[in-house]
Amino acid sequence: MNTLRLILGDQLNKKHSWYKCVDKEVTFAMFEVQEELTYTKHHIQKVVGFFAAMRAFAACLEAEGHRVVYYRIGDLKNKQSITMNLQQLIDTESFDRFEYQEPDEWRVEQYLQEWSADLNMEVKAVGTEHFLTTRSELSHFFEGKKQFLMENFYRYMRKKHSILMTGKQPEGGKWNYDKNNRKKWKQQTLIPIQFEAVTDVSALLEELEQSGALFFGKVDPNRFTYPVNRSDAMAQLHYFIDHLLVFFGDYQDAMHDQELVLYHSKISFALNIKLIDPLEVLQEVERAYRENDAVSIEQAEGFIRQILGWREYMRGMYWLQMPAMESSNYFEHRNSLPTAYWTGKTRMNCLKHCVNNSLDTAYAHHIQRLMVLGNIALLLQVAPQEVDDWFLGIYIDAVQWVQLPNTRGMSQFADGGNIATKPYISSANYVDKMSNYCQGCSYDKKTKIEENSCPLNSLYWDFLITHDKKLRANRRMSMMYRLLDKMDSEQRQKISARASYLRAHTAEI
């Protein structure tokens, strides 16, 4: 039976059972299409990263003897649509069956299902053989429960996969060492040089420019530094384990204006396009913990929680809540995203560093995304859709199944608390506690209502005032509301007046 199999750009799993044997009756199809570049505006490094990895994957399959049809972005026969390209192949070749791996994005799955439903041939969808849970496993786990607490799901996953376990008990006697993962980095430890898998993407970049594709950001055409093949992705993982894991847990929430990455692994891009799989990552990290005395339980568990707990939890919540998640707006925010998110031009030191680093590298770690970029957008009452589009477009590792629940659920609390138990908002105090961004900033981190007061301070307290009816009953917010209640009416009015001015004049921030 002559079979056509589709491989999407985030399905580069060389360990998939599809590739175990070479079958002359199987054709693999891969396409670089404008259709996937226009649903939001993407950072050039994201576009380059996906296309370079896809080309490398296709070349690897061909070298092993598999039949591959690959359309580059500038190919004349490229219809610039996945389904139109598939239909063209079906119309010109005698295929009896169409197969595809289940897409991780709701949008892609919907149009593949709709298109393939009209095919006059056998159609089969198979799993990606990547994740540690099924799409519905999380919903079954939380069935009948009022809250979707990640911690409970994380403990279930630890037991299920026997990761950091001693018999039936958690290694070290505790499930979670999050309280040990909140140290501020004060240059007291050495930061090793970051791993770079250098690839020349000049030819690809030229093709993209000739195609008329729209993108933003910058890229060095001779030194693209993200891994685009499995070998480099594994080298990146091993470099992290050998050189960075020893302090990862301690400083995973820290931020510094001279260090973008600190001890983070930067493997999320390779993971999300499936060059490597989560189980092998977890096993390698656990092996390092058990064999290297320098790697403490706090470091290993802090990292494992991100992969085994948070990553799988976010995927489960995505499929549980879609498509409603995509339109959720609990606070009914409607404001526009400040232009500073696109230019990096702002007097706020924290925002300036996080935005410019993102524009330069298509990367920011989770606290920069959550507690600076997401926090400021939430306090400014930006429409969640604009926040989604920015986060989805700017980061190289951003695919919707992980971006949307993190942005709309965690960062913007737009789902009303299904994912986060409280809004992740903060004044300047948190940013100062976890970074050196406040040092040398033109704003005063200690004041609320003066002209040079840090915008976070008035915006934070005004957020509590504005959303009193929706947040006061939240037990995790009770202490802050008790502090708010101690403010006299005149101070509250001045706070709200300054916050209103800031929201109306974001270009001046």
KATA-V786987 format. One record per residue. PHI is phi in radians with two decimals (none if undefined). PSI is psi in whole degrees, 0 to 359 (* if undefined). Layout:
BEGIN
PHI|PSI / PHI|PSI
END
This chain:
BEGIN
none|125 / -1.39|116 / -2.04|135 / -1.85|125 / -2.09|128 / -1.61|134 / -2.07|120 / -1.49|167 / -1.17|342 / -1.93|27 / -2.17|47 / -1.66|53 / -1.63|98 / -1.17|342 / -1.51|0 / -1.10|146 / -1.12|341 / -0.98|330 / -1.83|9 / -1.14|323 / -2.24|146 / -1.46|125 / -2.19|117 / -1.16|345 / -1.64|7 / -2.00|130 / -2.06|127 / -1.68|133 / -2.03|132 / -2.39|138 / -2.37|137 / -1.71|115 / -2.28|146 / -1.07|329 / -0.91|323 / -1.54|359 / -1.83|355 / -2.00|351 / -1.24|340 / -2.71|164 / -1.48|126 / -1.84|151 / -1.17|141 / -1.05|327 / -1.20|330 / -1.17|314 / -1.09|312 / -1.08|317 / -1.06|313 / -1.10|311 / -1.19|320 / -1.12|319 / -1.18|322 / -1.11|317 / -1.12|319 / -1.13|321 / -1.16|315 / -1.07|318 / -1.10|322 / -1.13|316 / -1.10|316 / -1.10|321 / -1.11|333 / -1.53|357 / 1.80|0 / -1.26|149 / -1.52|124 / -2.25|132 / -1.88|118 / -2.22|122 / -1.80|122 / -1.43|164 / -1.03|329 / -1.76|4 / -1.11|137 / -1.13|328 / -1.43|355 / -1.28|119 / -1.43|357 / 1.11|24 / -2.52|134 / -1.05|310 / -1.23|326 / -1.19|323 / -1.18|320 / -1.09|316 / -1.10|322 / -1.08|317 / -1.15|318 / -1.13|323 / -1.26|334 / -1.81|346 / -2.23|159 / -1.62|76 / -1.58|143 / -1.83|342 / -2.58|144 / -2.09|132 / -2.27|147 / -2.58|154 / -1.45|141 / -0.97|122 / -1.15|151 / -1.53|350 / -1.88|133 / -0.93|314 / -0.98|313 / -1.22|320 / -1.09|319 / -1.07|314 / -1.36|336 / -1.22|320 / -1.15|316 / -1.13|317 / -1.19|313 / -1.24|341 / -1.10|336 / -1.67|2 / -1.30|140 / -1.62|57 / -2.82|172 / -1.24|136 / -2.17|134 / -2.43|131 / -1.88|133 / -2.14|164 / -1.28|164 / -1.48|350 / 0.98|41 / -2.13|309 / -1.35|164 / -1.65|0 / -2.38|160 / -1.41|166 / -1.00|323 / -1.70|0 / -1.08|319 / -1.14|319 / -1.13|324 / -1.18|321 / -1.09|320 / -1.64|7 / -1.01|127 / 1.50|355 / -1.68|150 / -1.44|331 / -2.16|147 / -1.77|66 / -1.27|120 / -1.03|322 / -1.03|319 / -1.14|317 / -1.13|320 / -1.06|317 / -1.13|320 / -1.04|317 / -1.19|322 / -1.04|315 / -1.18|314 / -1.03|319 / -1.82|6 / 0.91|48 / -1.80|126 / 0.90|49 / -2.10|147 / -2.07|97 / 1.17|237 / -1.74|5 / -1.91|151 / -1.20|140 / -0.95|131 / 1.48|353 / 1.58|353 / -2.27|148 / -1.40|331 / -2.49|128 / -1.98|32 / -1.01|325 / -1.13|340 / -1.61|1 / -1.87|29 / -2.24|36 / -1.49|144 / -1.47|133 / -1.50|119 / -2.02|34 / 1.11|25 / -1.50|352 / -2.26|153 / -1.36|135 / -1.75|111 / -1.08|157 / -1.04|137 / -1.23|146 / -1.20|136 / -2.32|124 / -1.72|93 / -1.36|129 / -2.28|136 / -1.44|115 / -2.00|21 / -1.07|318 / -1.16|318 / -1.10|317 / -1.08|320 / -1.11|319 / -1.09|318 / -1.11|317 / -1.13|321 / -1.21|334 / -1.33|344 / 1.45|11 / -1.09|142 / -1.68|134 / -2.76|175 / -2.43|178 / 1.50|189 / -2.33|159 / -2.68|141 / -1.47|112 / -1.08|337 / -1.69|351 / -2.48|67 / -1.39|124 / -1.87|6 / -1.61|147 / -1.18|139 / -2.11|9 / -2.52|165 / -1.11|322 / -1.05|313 / -1.20|325 / -1.12|319 / -1.19|324 / -1.12|321 / -1.10|316 / -1.05|313 / -1.17|327 / -1.13|317 / -1.03|312 / -1.12|319 / -1.33|329 / -2.12|337 / -2.04|331 / -1.02|330 / -1.02|334 / -2.14|7 / -1.00|306 / -1.01|317 / -0.99|315 / -2.02|22 / -1.19|339 / -1.75|359 / -1.38|154 / -2.37|148 / -2.68|141 / -1.28|349 / -1.82|355 / -2.37|117 / -1.43|320 / -1.79|329 / 0.92|240 / -1.87|19 / -1.34|155 / -1.46|329 / 1.04|27 / -1.56|0 / -1.07|325 / -1.11|310 / -1.07|321 / -1.14|314 / -1.30|341 / -1.74|3 / 1.29|27 / -1.15|328 / -2.25|161 / -2.02|155 / -1.08|324 / -1.13|318 / -1.19|327 / -1.11|312 / -1.08|317 / -1.15|322 / -1.16|319 / -1.19|318 / -1.13|322 / -1.09|319 / -1.10|320 / -1.08|317 / -1.35|335 / -1.81|344 / -2.07|111 / -1.09|338 / -1.28|340 / -1.62|107 / -1.45|168 / -1.07|326 / -1.10|323 / -1.27|312 / -1.17|313 / -1.15|322 / -1.04|323 / -1.37|314 / -1.05|324 / -1.05|324 / -1.16|324 / -1.56|306 / -1.31|325 / -1.61|290 / -1.15|315 / -1.11|313 / -1.20|324 / -1.10|315 / -1.11|320 / -1.12|317 / -1.10|319 / -1.19|326 / -1.05|308 / -1.28|336 / -1.25|322 / -1.78|347 / -1.28|147 / -1.57|359 / -1.06|327 / -0.98|323 / -1.17|341 / -2.04|7 / -1.20|141 / -2.72|69 / -0.94|319 / -1.56|358 / 0.99|44 / -1.37|144 / -2.35|358 / -1.26|161 / -1.48|152 / -1.20|131 / -1.01|147 / -1.09|339 / -1.03|333 / -1.19|340 / -1.80|340 / -1.98|335 / 1.33|6 / -1.60|104 / -2.79|154 / -1.46|349 / -1.39|115 / -1.02|316 / -1.10|314 / -1.16|318 / -1.02|311 / -1.16|316 / -1.19|320 / -1.22|312 / -1.10|321 / -1.11|322 / -1.16|317 / -1.14|325 / -1.36|325 / -2.17|354 / 1.04|30 / -2.49|146 / -2.76|146 / -1.44|175 / -1.11|327 / -1.34|325 / -1.07|319 / -1.20|315 / -1.39|309 / -1.70|355 / -2.01|292 / -1.15|312 / -1.24|319 / -1.03|311 / -1.12|318 / -1.09|319 / -1.16|314 / -1.15|331 / -1.46|0 / 1.07|44 / -1.32|142 / -1.01|129 / -0.95|326 / -1.08|321 / -1.19|323 / -1.16|316 / -0.98|310 / -1.06|319 / -1.16|311 / -1.14|321 / -1.17|325 / -1.47|327 / -1.50|333 / -1.76|136 / -1.12|332 / -1.61|5 / -1.45|108 / -2.12|150 / -1.07|327 / -1.07|332 / -1.80|327 / -1.22|313 / -1.11|310 / -1.14|328 / -1.21|318 / -1.38|301 / -1.32|325 / -1.50|305 / -1.40|303 / -1.25|315 / -1.78|355 / 0.92|30 / -1.30|343 / -1.53|3 / 1.35|12 / 1.96|16 / -1.20|323 / -1.72|307 / -1.71|142 / -1.44|350 / -2.76|160 / -1.13|139 / -1.57|79 / -2.04|154 / -2.71|158 / -1.53|191 / -1.13|339 / -1.01|315 / -1.15|314 / -1.03|319 / -1.19|325 / -1.16|325 / -1.86|3 / -2.69|179 / -1.91|17 / -1.05|328 / -1.27|340 / -1.23|125 / 1.40|2 / -1.27|148 / -1.28|348 / -1.70|153 / -1.58|117 / -1.24|345 / -1.70|346 / -1.92|163 / -1.98|319 / -2.03|353 / -1.27|164 / -1.06|328 / -1.76|15 / -1.17|144 / -1.00|127 / -0.94|328 / -1.04|327 / -1.21|308 / -1.21|322 / -1.09|322 / -1.10|307 / -1.20|326 / -1.19|328 / -1.05|317 / -1.14|321 / -1.14|312 / -1.09|319 / -1.88|30 / -0.90|312 / -1.11|331 / -1.60|341 / -2.04|336 / -1.03|324 / -1.31|349 / -1.24|118 / -1.10|333 / -1.34|351 / -1.84|358 / -1.07|320 / -1.11|318 / -1.20|325 / -1.24|330 / -1.14|321 / -1.19|320 / -1.07|319 / -1.13|340 / -1.41|347 / -1.38|139 / -1.33|165 / -1.08|325 / -1.14|317 / -1.13|319 / -1.10|321 / -1.15|320 / -1.18|322 / -1.07|312 / -1.14|324 / -1.13|316 / -1.17|319 / -1.09|319 / -1.10|318 / -1.08|316 / -1.10|318 / -1.17|329 / -1.48|345 / -2.30|52 / -1.11|335 / -1.16|341 / -1.61|350 / -1.14|*
END
